Amino acid sequence: MNYIQQAYKGQLYLWMFFLTTVIVGGVFFVNFIIYLTYDQADLEAAYDLFANIPSSLNLAINLAPFAILLGLLFLLVKFVHQRSILSLTTARNKVDFGRVFFSFMMIAVFTLVSFFVAYSIDSSEIVFQFDASKFAILFLVSIILFPFQIGLEEYLFRGYLMQHLGVLARNKWFPLIFTSILFGIAHSANPEVGAIGFWKMMIFYIGTGLLLGIMTLMDDGLELALGFHLGNNLLASLLVTADWTALQTDAIFRSTAEPSMSIIGEILVPVLVVYPIMLLILSKRYGWNNWKERLFGQVVPPQKEDYKIIK
């Protein structure tokens, strides 16, 4: 049984899918409504209000709800859909933490190397602001709460929605594309969207969603996506911050540059060049093959003897 077929190990009534999606994913829909309906000046005023709170406390306040929502998702999968959390995580017999670690290190090394290369070339708009006591608090908040934040996003978008939309659509390409678009929309209320531009940031977010979705389908599990997402967000919190981003923290460095992203160098190159190279690295390490079937194939119910509902 492949990753999407794991959904057949539980109950698949449509009302269960809507109930779980609304309860767990409603906050992302609300974010999008806020982006569409609120005046940009009102959003900036709200960001400024939160900016007056100590940064690590602000981060904890923003991340804590993800722990609650992730717990709700697990409870609904376990007791409403009546299937195991393992089936939501991977098609393997157990979670492969080696995969989590490898993808974490892949994005961490890339981020650190690219940052320090850019810093060595031009550091005029990067300020070293390391404060040991503030950074220690930030580090503790980050390592405790970011796993819940990225866990919710991965288990909801690449896990729950990918599997159930795949069962409903009876194919793999629709949930891959649709959840990637949803992933982009879910981040539309982030301050950098207003600062950089909606369509620029949507290209980046949706492209990242596609990367994580391809990892999940090709590898039959969430482990690589979980590691990559965690490494990306931890480094975004700990390494460098800016006044116009969603993560304003007591990071080691602060960018004083005006909010801008080059459509070619900072958006298209990562999405169209760096991400495919990372997929190539993963495909060589884990022996991926049959890309067409794994990404565009049909989703069919497995033979009954191949699965049972986990109670």
N, C-alpha and C positions, 0 to 999 in steps of 0.2 A: 504494500500500500504506500502510495506517495504521500507527500505532506498534505495536500488539499483533501485527499481521501480520508485523512484522520477524522474529519468532521462526522463521517458515517459511524464512528464509534459511539456517538451520542444521539440524543433526540434532535430532530431537525424541523420541528414545527415552526411555521413562519412567525407565529406570534412570539415565540421564544427569541427569534432573531431580532425582531423589532424591539421587544422589551429590553433586551441586553444592549442593543445598539443605542437606544435612546437614553437609558440610564447611565451607561458608561461614556458614550461618545457625545452626549448632549452638550457638554462644556465646550467642545471644539466647534459645534454648530453655533453656539451662542457667541463665541469669539468672532466668527465670520459675520454674524448679524451685526455685532457691534462695529466691526470694520465698515460695513456697508452703510449703516444708518447714522453713526456718530460723526459729528464734525471733527475734522482733523485737529482743530484747536482744542476741543474738549478732550480728545485722546492724549494730546501732548500735556494738557493740564493734569490728567490722571497719572501720566508717567512721572511728571514733576513731583506730584504728591508722594508717590512711592519712593522717589529718589531721596526724599528727606529722611527716610527710615534708614538706620544703619544697614549697609549693603548685605552683610551675611544674614541678618534677620530678614531683610527683604527677600533674599534668595530662598530662605527656609519657608517663608510664608507662601511664596509662589510654588515651591516644589512639594510641600506637604500634601496638598489635595491629590496629587498623583498617586501617593501611597494608598489613600482611601479608595480611589477609583480602580486601581489595580486589584486591590483586595475584593472589591465588588465584582469585577470581571471574573476573577477566579471563583468566587462563590456562585455566580450565575452559571458559569460553565460546569462547575462540579455538581450543583444541586438542581438546576433547571434543565440544562442540557444533558446532565447525567453522564459526563465523561471526564477523563482524567486531565490534569494540567499537563502531564507529559505529552498527551496527544495534541495539545495546543502548542507545544513547544517544538516537537521534533517527530519525525517518522522513525527515528532510531529507538532502540530498546532503553536507552538512557541518554540524558543530556550530555553532550560532548563539550566539557569545559575547555578542552584544548583548543577547540575551534573558536570559542569566545575569546580566549587569550590571544590567539594568533591574529584575529581581525582587529582586536583592540591595539595590539602592538603595531600592526601595519599602518593604521591611520595615525597613531601617536607618533611614530617615527617620521612619517611623511609630514605631519603638521610641524613638529619640532625642527626638522631639517629645513623645510621651506621658510619657516618664520626666521630662523637665525641666518639663513642665506640672505633674505631680504633685509634683515636688520644690519648685517655687515655691509651691505651695499649702501643703504640709506637709513640712518636712525634718527633723522631730524624730527620726525613726527611720532617717535616712540619714546615714552618716558619710563625710566626704571623707577618703580614705586614700591619695591618690596618692603613690607613691614612684617616682621616675623610673627608677632602676636596676632595681628589681623589675618595674616595668611593661614596660620594654624587653625583659626576658627573657620575660615573659608574652606580649608581642606577637609575638615571634619564634616561640615555641612554637605559638601559636595560628594564625598565618598559614601555618606549615609543615604542621601536623598536622591542623587542623580540616578542610581539604579532603578528606583521606583518610577522616576519620570520617563526614562528611556524604555523601561519595562512596559509601562502602560502603552506608550506609542507603538512599540513593536508588537506586543501581544494583541493590541486592538487592530492596528492597520495591517501588518504583515501576518498576524496570526488569525484572530477571530474573523475579521472581515474578509481577508483573503480566502480562508477556507470556506466560509458560508456563501460568499458570492460565487466562488468557484463551483460549489454544489448547485446553486440556483441557475447559473449561466451555463453549466455543463462544459466549461472550457477554462483555460488558464490565463489567456491573454486579457480577458475583460477584467478580472479581479486585479491583475497586475497593474493595468493602466488606471483603472478607477480608483484603487486605493492610493496610488501615487498622486493622483489629482486631489483626492481628499486630504492627503498628508500635506500638500502645499496649502490648500485652503485653510486647514487647521492652524497654520502659522500666520494667517493673514493679519491678525491683530498685533503681531510683534512690532515693536517700534521701528526696527530696521526696515520694515516693509514701507512705512510712510516716509522714512528718510532716504531710502535708496530708490524706491519706485516699485509699484505692485508687480508689474510684469517681469521685471528683472529678477526679483526675489522669487516669483513663482517658477521661473525657469530653473532656478537653483534648487528650490525645495522639491519640486516635482521630479527633477533629474535625480536628486538624492533619494527620493522615494522609489524611483525606478531601480536605482542601484541596489537598494536594500531588498526590494521585491525580487529582483533577479537572483541575488544571493540566496534568498529563502527558497525559491522554486528550484534552482539548480542544485542546491545542497540538501533539499528535503528537510529543512529545519530552520529555526530562528537563531541558532547559535552565532553564526557569522554576523547577522544583522545586529544582534544585541551587543556584541563586542565592538563593532564598528561605531555604532551610535553612542555607546558609553564613552569610548575613547575620544570621539569628536566633541561631545558635550563637556566632558571633564576638562579637556585642554582649552576649550572656549571659555570655561569658567576660571581656570587657574593660571593660564599663560598670559593672555592679553585681554583688556577690556576697553570699552569706549562708552562715551556718554549717550550714544544714539542706538545702542544695541539692547536686546532683551536681557542680556546678562551683564549687568553693571556690578562688578565685584571688586574686592581687594586683591586683584590679580598681581602677578609679578610686574607686568608692564601695562601701561595705558597708552592707547593711541589718541593723539590730539588732532588727527587728520579730520577734515570735513567729511561727512558721510557721502561716500561714493563707491561705486564698484564698476570697473570696466566691464562692459558686456562681453568683450572677447577674453581678456586676460584673467578676469576673476570670476566669470560665470561660465562661458562656453568652454574654455580650456579645461577647468575641472570636470565639467559634466561630460564633455565629448572626448577628452584625451586622458585625464587622470583616472577617472572612474573606469573606463574600459581597460586600462593597464592594470588596475587593481583586480578587476574581474579575471583578467588573464592570469595574474599571479595565483589567485584562488583556484582557478580551473586547473592549473598545472599541479598545484599542491594536493588537491582533492580529487583529481582525475575525473572532472566533469566531462560528460559527453552527451550526445543526442539533445543538443540545445533546442532544436525545433520542437520536439515532443515535450520537453520539460517546460518550455515557455509558452507554446501555442497549442499543445495537445488537448484532447478532450478529457473531461472528468466524468468517469463512469462509476456507478456503485460497485464496490468490490464484492467478491463472492461472500456469502453470509458466513461461511466457515472461516473466513480470514479475519473476522472481527467480532466483537461483542460489546454491548453497552456496559460501560464501567459504572458500577453503582457503589 
